[in-house]
């Protein structure tokens, strides 16, 4: 199951990508199509670094920078690494695409090259929020600021399949993010979405509030991209603030340093749970092909984990499972 890795994606490209491609190929034996500008790649390594490994470097002249506008930059740079890499998935040469590049550009290029699954009006960005005993899948987190009720219904179906097949959660609980738990709460979008989720064959547990995302009241939480992005960024900022305050407090005195040393295993576990590098990448659900996007600050560990996740999705034919669920549950 060959995987495509975008060599020009992360903020520090192509350094973490080179390390990730080599390590992934060594440990899994799977072929990697390493797509990017060869001149830039070989400024940081030599061909001998890939010797004996199932890695094929595919040249892509253009580089999409993180701060560029997705549509304009893609049109101005048609031979970019995302377009070339996704083309390999489109023609069946590879099974999945992984990038840590510009999210908007990844979405636009994925739509352009692979299209949408039939019955899906809008693809959704997906991520995992940490909970006490695992993670909660939240979608959409930024792809669709303005949504219709049917979009959220489609997100719910796709998220449910992803939770069951990729996270191993039997009959996953799906919640609708709202400002109250009672039916009838929320704006018109949420009020009109509620009955659609009740009737589409998923395990819908009703409205959930933001605090419930972390309290494990649902395995999948559905919302529009504007609200989801606000939830994501607020949560990241809060976690960073609390960690900083705790660290400063413990290091400010000798007793605090002793307490910090004794609590080191707990802090290590907390860091692992909050570290986005442990997740690696998230799928663009609704795209008719496997396209995974990681954080711009991804290191080699994050990219390796993202590639492993993509390989798992390819092995189980996740796209076919989502196609079947969408067609079956929306026709009922």
C-alpha positions as CSV (number, residue, x, y, z in Angstrom):
1,X,0.0,0.0,0.0
2,X,2.3,2.8,-1.2
3,X,1.9,6.1,0.7
4,X,2.6,9.6,-0.7
5,X,4.4,12.0,1.7
6,X,4.5,15.7,0.8
7,X,8.2,16.7,1.2
8,X,7.3,20.4,1.1
9,X,4.6,20.5,3.8
10,X,5.7,21.4,7.3
11,X,7.1,24.7,8.5
12,X,10.6,23.2,8.6
13,X,10.3,21.3,5.3
14,X,11.9,19.1,4.1
15,X,13.9,18.1,7.2
16,X,11.3,16.3,9.3
17,X,9.8,14.8,6.1
18,X,13.1,13.3,5.1
19,X,13.6,11.7,8.5
20,X,10.0,10.5,8.5
21,X,10.1,8.9,5.0
22,X,13.3,7.0,5.9
23,X,12.1,5.8,9.2
24,X,8.7,4.8,7.9
25,X,10.2,2.9,4.9
26,X,12.7,1.1,7.2
27,X,10.2,0.0,9.9
28,X,7.2,-0.9,7.7
29,X,8.9,-1.9,4.4
30,X,6.1,0.0,2.6
31,X,6.9,2.0,-0.5
32,X,6.9,5.8,-0.1
33,X,6.5,8.3,-2.9
34,X,8.4,11.3,-1.6
35,X,7.1,14.3,-3.5
36,X,8.8,17.7,-3.7
37,X,11.4,19.9,-5.3
38,X,14.5,17.7,-5.7
39,X,16.8,20.7,-5.5
40,X,15.4,21.6,-2.1
41,X,15.4,18.0,-0.9
42,X,19.0,17.4,-1.8
43,X,20.1,20.6,0.0
44,X,19.4,18.6,3.2
45,X,20.4,15.1,2.3
46,X,22.0,12.9,-0.4
47,X,20.6,10.2,-2.6
48,X,22.7,7.7,-0.6
49,X,20.4,8.4,2.4
50,X,17.6,6.6,0.6
51,X,19.8,3.8,-0.7
52,X,18.2,0.4,-0.4
53,X,14.9,1.8,0.9
54,X,11.5,1.6,-0.9
55,X,11.5,5.4,-1.4
56,X,10.9,7.0,-4.8
57,X,11.5,10.7,-5.1
58,X,9.0,12.4,-7.4
59,X,9.9,15.9,-8.5
60,X,7.4,18.7,-8.0
61,X,8.7,22.1,-9.1
62,X,6.3,24.3,-7.2
63,X,6.1,24.8,-3.4
64,X,2.9,26.0,-1.7
65,X,3.9,28.1,1.3
66,X,2.0,28.0,4.5
67,X,0.8,31.6,4.4
68,X,-0.4,31.6,0.8
69,X,-4.1,31.7,-0.4
70,X,-5.1,28.2,-1.2
71,X,-6.9,28.8,-4.6
72,X,-4.7,31.5,-6.0
73,X,-1.5,29.8,-5.1
74,X,-2.6,26.5,-6.5
75,X,-3.7,28.1,-9.8
76,X,-0.4,30.0,-10.0
77,X,1.7,26.9,-9.1
78,X,0.0,23.9,-10.8
79,X,3.0,21.7,-10.4
80,X,3.0,21.9,-6.6
81,X,3.9,19.0,-4.4
82,X,0.3,18.5,-3.2
83,X,-1.2,18.4,-6.7
84,X,1.5,16.0,-7.9
85,X,1.2,13.7,-4.8
86,X,-2.6,13.6,-4.9
87,X,-2.4,12.8,-8.6
88,X,-0.6,9.6,-7.7
89,X,-3.6,8.6,-5.5
90,X,-6.0,9.6,-8.2
91,X,-4.4,7.3,-10.8
92,X,-4.0,4.4,-8.3
93,X,-0.3,4.5,-8.1
94,X,-0.5,5.2,-4.3
95,X,-3.2,4.6,-1.8
96,X,-3.0,7.6,0.5
97,X,-1.6,11.1,0.7
98,X,-0.1,12.8,3.8
99,X,0.9,16.4,4.2
100,X,1.7,18.9,7.0
101,X,1.2,21.8,4.6
102,X,-1.4,24.5,4.3
103,X,-4.7,23.0,5.3
104,X,-6.8,25.1,2.9
105,X,-4.5,24.2,0.0
106,X,-4.7,20.5,1.0
107,X,-8.5,20.7,0.9
108,X,-8.6,22.6,-2.4
109,X,-6.1,20.2,-4.1
110,X,-7.8,17.1,-2.7
111,X,-11.2,18.3,-4.0
112,X,-9.6,19.2,-7.4
113,X,-7.8,15.9,-7.8
114,X,-10.0,13.4,-6.0
115,X,-13.4,15.0,-5.8
116,X,-16.1,14.2,-3.2
117,X,-17.7,11.0,-2.2
118,X,-21.1,10.7,-3.9
119,X,-23.8,12.1,-1.6
120,X,-21.3,14.3,0.4
121,X,-21.9,18.0,-0.2
122,X,-18.9,19.3,1.8
123,X,-15.8,17.4,3.1
124,X,-14.9,18.0,6.8
125,X,-11.7,18.5,8.7
126,X,-11.4,16.1,11.5
127,X,-9.4,16.0,14.7
128,X,-9.1,14.2,18.0
129,X,-9.7,16.0,21.3
130,X,-8.1,14.4,24.4
131,X,-10.4,12.9,27.1
132,X,-9.7,11.2,30.4
133,X,-9.6,7.7,28.8
134,X,-9.0,8.4,25.1
135,X,-10.1,10.8,22.5
136,X,-13.2,12.4,21.1
137,X,-13.6,12.9,17.3
138,X,-14.7,16.4,16.4
139,X,-15.7,17.6,12.9
140,X,-15.8,20.0,11.2
141,X,-12.9,22.1,12.7
142,X,-12.5,24.7,9.9
143,X,-13.3,23.6,6.4
144,X,-16.9,24.9,6.3
145,X,-17.6,28.1,8.2
146,X,-21.1,28.2,6.9
147,X,-23.1,25.0,7.0
148,X,-26.5,23.6,6.3
149,X,-28.2,20.9,8.4
150,X,-27.6,18.3,5.7
151,X,-23.9,19.0,5.8
152,X,-23.8,18.2,9.5
153,X,-25.8,15.1,9.0
154,X,-23.2,13.9,6.5
155,X,-20.4,14.8,8.9
156,X,-22.1,12.7,11.6
157,X,-22.3,9.6,9.4
158,X,-18.7,9.9,8.3
159,X,-17.5,10.6,11.8
160,X,-19.4,7.5,13.1
161,X,-17.8,5.3,10.5
162,X,-14.3,6.7,11.3
163,X,-14.8,6.2,15.0
164,X,-15.9,2.6,14.6
165,X,-13.4,1.4,12.0
166,X,-10.4,3.5,12.8
167,X,-10.8,3.9,16.5
168,X,-12.4,0.6,17.3
169,X,-15.4,2.0,19.0
170,X,-18.5,-0.2,18.7
171,X,-21.7,1.7,18.0
172,X,-20.0,5.1,18.6
173,X,-22.1,7.8,20.4
174,X,-22.6,10.9,18.2
175,X,-23.4,14.3,19.7
176,X,-24.3,17.7,18.3
177,X,-22.3,20.5,19.7
178,X,-24.7,23.1,21.2
179,X,-25.2,25.7,24.0
180,X,-27.4,23.4,26.0
181,X,-28.4,19.7,26.2
182,X,-32.1,20.0,25.8
183,X,-33.7,19.4,22.3
184,X,-34.8,22.7,20.8
185,X,-31.7,24.5,22.0
186,X,-29.3,26.5,19.8
187,X,-29.6,28.5,16.6
188,X,-31.6,27.6,13.6
189,X,-28.8,25.4,12.2
190,X,-28.6,23.3,15.3
191,X,-32.4,23.1,15.7
192,X,-32.8,21.9,12.1
193,X,-29.9,19.5,12.3
194,X,-31.2,17.7,15.4
195,X,-34.1,15.8,13.7
196,X,-31.8,14.8,10.8
197,X,-29.3,13.2,13.2
198,X,-32.2,11.4,15.0
199,X,-33.3,9.7,11.8
200,X,-30.2,8.8,9.9
201,X,-29.3,5.4,11.6
202,X,-26.5,6.5,13.8
203,X,-26.2,6.3,17.6
204,X,-27.3,9.9,18.2
205,X,-27.1,10.9,21.9
206,X,-28.5,14.5,21.4
207,X,-27.0,17.8,22.1
208,X,-23.6,18.1,24.0
209,X,-22.0,21.2,25.4
210,X,-18.4,22.2,24.9
211,X,-17.4,20.8,28.3
212,X,-18.9,17.4,27.3
213,X,-16.4,17.0,24.5
214,X,-13.8,16.4,27.2
215,X,-16.1,14.6,29.6
216,X,-16.6,11.6,27.3
217,X,-20.3,12.1,26.8
218,X,-19.9,11.4,23.1
219,X,-17.3,9.6,20.9
220,X,-18.0,11.9,17.9
221,X,-19.1,15.5,18.1
222,X,-20.4,17.3,15.1
223,X,-20.5,21.1,14.5
224,X,-20.0,23.7,11.8
225,X,-16.4,24.7,10.8
226,X,-16.6,28.1,12.4
227,X,-17.6,26.8,15.8
228,X,-15.3,23.8,15.6
229,X,-12.3,26.0,14.8
230,X,-13.1,28.3,17.7
231,X,-13.4,25.3,20.0
232,X,-10.1,23.8,18.8
233,X,-8.1,27.0,19.1
234,X,-9.6,27.9,22.5
235,X,-8.8,24.5,23.8
236,X,-5.2,24.6,22.6
237,X,-4.7,28.0,24.1
238,X,-6.2,26.9,27.5
239,X,-4.0,23.8,27.6
240,X,-0.9,25.8,26.8
241,X,-1.7,28.4,29.5
242,X,-2.4,25.8,32.2
243,X,0.7,23.9,31.4
244,X,2.8,27.1,31.5
245,X,1.3,28.2,34.8
246,X,1.8,24.8,36.4
247,X,5.4,24.6,35.2
248,X,6.3,28.1,36.4
249,X,4.7,27.4,39.8
250,X,6.6,24.1,40.3
251,X,9.9,25.6,39.3
252,X,9.6,28.7,41.5
253,X,10.6,27.0,44.7
254,X,12.7,24.1,46.0
255,X,9.6,22.2,47.4
256,X,7.9,22.8,44.0
257,X,10.8,21.3,42.2
258,X,10.7,18.2,44.4
259,X,7.0,17.9,43.8
260,X,7.5,18.2,40.1
261,X,10.1,15.5,40.2
262,X,7.8,13.1,42.0
263,X,5.0,13.9,39.6
264,X,7.1,13.5,36.5
265,X,5.4,10.3,35.3
266,X,2.0,12.1,35.5
267,X,3.3,15.1,33.6
268,X,4.8,12.8,31.0
269,X,1.4,11.1,30.5
270,X,-0.3,14.5,30.3
271,X,2.2,15.7,27.7
272,X,1.6,12.7,25.6
273,X,-2.2,13.1,25.7
274,X,-2.0,16.7,24.7
275,X,0.8,16.4,22.1
276,X,-0.6,16.6,18.5
277,X,2.5,14.8,17.3
278,X,1.1,11.6,18.9
279,X,-1.9,11.8,16.6
280,X,0.1,12.7,13.5
281,X,-2.6,13.7,11.0
282,X,-6.3,13.9,10.5
283,X,-8.3,12.8,7.4
284,X,-10.3,15.1,5.1
285,X,-13.5,13.1,5.5
286,X,-15.8,13.3,2.4
287,X,-12.9,13.4,-0.1
288,X,-13.1,10.4,-2.5
289,X,-9.6,9.2,-1.6
290,X,-7.4,9.2,1.4
291,X,-6.0,12.6,2.2
292,X,-4.5,13.3,5.6
293,X,-3.3,16.7,6.9
294,X,-1.0,17.2,9.9
295,X,-0.1,20.3,11.8
296,X,2.4,22.8,10.2
297,X,4.7,22.3,13.2
298,X,4.8,18.5,12.7
299,X,8.1,16.8,13.5
300,X,9.2,13.5,12.1
301,X,7.3,11.6,14.8
302,X,4.1,13.3,13.8
303,X,4.6,12.6,10.1
304,X,5.4,8.9,10.8
305,X,2.3,8.6,12.9
306,X,0.3,10.2,10.2
307,X,1.6,7.8,7.6
308,X,0.8,4.9,9.8
309,X,-2.7,6.2,10.2
310,X,-3.0,6.6,6.5
311,X,-1.7,3.0,5.9
312,X,-4.3,1.6,8.4
313,X,-7.1,3.5,6.5
314,X,-5.9,2.1,3.2
315,X,-5.6,-1.4,4.5
316,X,-9.2,-1.4,5.6
317,X,-10.5,0.5,2.6
318,X,-12.0,3.3,4.7
319,X,-13.2,5.2,1.6
320,X,-15.4,2.3,0.5
321,X,-16.8,1.9,4.0
322,X,-17.8,5.6,4.1
323,X,-19.3,5.5,0.6
324,X,-21.5,2.6,1.7
325,X,-22.6,4.2,4.9
326,X,-23.4,7.6,3.2
327,X,-25.4,5.9,0.5
328,X,-27.2,3.5,2.8
329,X,-28.1,5.9,5.7
330,X,-29.0,8.9,3.6
331,X,-31.4,6.8,1.4
332,X,-33.3,5.5,4.4
